[in-house]
């Protein structure tokens, strides 16, 4: 979704979630997102996304 600067708030569309982390990434790295696939005892990409303490955080992808 693209948001334009200086738009009246009534024209901005917000994203809604059922509680899971919202993950945004450049299309070039989508293939590196491991989601919930676990390799041994390592945290998954989804686990790392869930550890974000703020509304916006940067995580390192596993691959």
Contact map, one row per residue, 1 for C-alpha under 8 A:
111000000000000000000000000000000000000000000000000000000000000
111100000000000000000000000000000000000000000000000000000000000
111110000001000000000000000000000000000000000000000000000000000
011111100000000000000000000000000000000000000000000000000000000
001111100000000000000000000000000000000000000000000000000000000
000111110000000000000000000000000000000000000000000000000000000
000111111011000000000000000000000000000000000000000000000000000
000001111111000000000000000000000000000000000000000000000000000
000000111111000000000000000000000000000000000000000000000000000
000000011111000000000000000000000000000000000000000000000000000
000000111111100000000000000000000000000000000000000000000000000
001000111111110000000000000000000000000000000000000000000000000
000000000011111000000000000000000000000000000000000000000000000
000000000001111100000000000000000000000000000000000000000000000
000000000000111110000000000000000000000000000000000000000000000
000000000000011111000000000000000000000000000000000000000000000
000000000000001111110100000000000000000000000000000000000000000
000000000000000111110000000000000000000000000000000000000000000
000000000000000011111000000000000000000000000000000000000000000
000000000000000011111100000000000000000000000000010000000000000
000000000000000000111110000000000000000000000000110000000000000
000000000000000010011111000000000000000000000000000000000000000
000000000000000000001111100000000000000000000000100000000000000
000000000000000000000111110000000000000000000000000000000000000
000000000000000000000011111011000000000000000000000000000000000
000000000000000000000001111111000000000000000000000000000000000
000000000000000000000000111111000000000000000000000000000000000
000000000000000000000000011111100000000000000000000000000000000
000000000000000000000000111111111000000000000000000000000000000
000000000000000000000000111111111000000000000000000000000000000
000000000000000000000000000111111100000000000000000000000000000
000000000000000000000000000011111100000000000000000000000000111
000000000000000000000000000011111110000000001000000000000000111
000000000000000000000000000000111111100000011100000000000000111
000000000000000000000000000000001111100000011100000000000000000
000000000000000000000000000000000111110000011110000000000000000
000000000000000000000000000000000111111000010000000000000000000
000000000000000000000000000000000001111111110000000000000000000
000000000000000000000000000000000000111111010000000000000000000
000000000000000000000000000000000000011111000000000000000000000
000000000000000000000000000000000000011111100000000000000000000
000000000000000000000000000000000000011111110000000000000000000
000000000000000000000000000000000000010011111111000000000000000
000000000000000000000000000000000111111001111111000000000000010
000000000000000000000000000000001111000000111111100000000001110
000000000000000000000000000000000111000000111111110000000000000
000000000000000000000000000000000001000000111111111000000000000
000000000000000000000000000000000000000000111111111100000011000
000000000000000000001010000000000000000000001111111100000010000
000000000000000000011000000000000000000000000111111100000000000
000000000000000000000000000000000000000000000011111110000000000
000000000000000000000000000000000000000000000001111111111000000
000000000000000000000000000000000000000000000000001111101000000
000000000000000000000000000000000000000000000000000111111000000
000000000000000000000000000000000000000000000000000111111000000
000000000000000000000000000000000000000000000000000101111100000
000000000000000000000000000000000000000000000000000111111110000
000000000000000000000000000000000000000000000000000000011111000
000000000000000000000000000000000000000000000001100000001111100
000000000000000000000000000000000000000000001001000000000111110
000000000000000000000000000000011100000000001000000000000011111
000000000000000000000000000000011100000000011000000000000001111
000000000000000000000000000000011100000000000000000000000000111
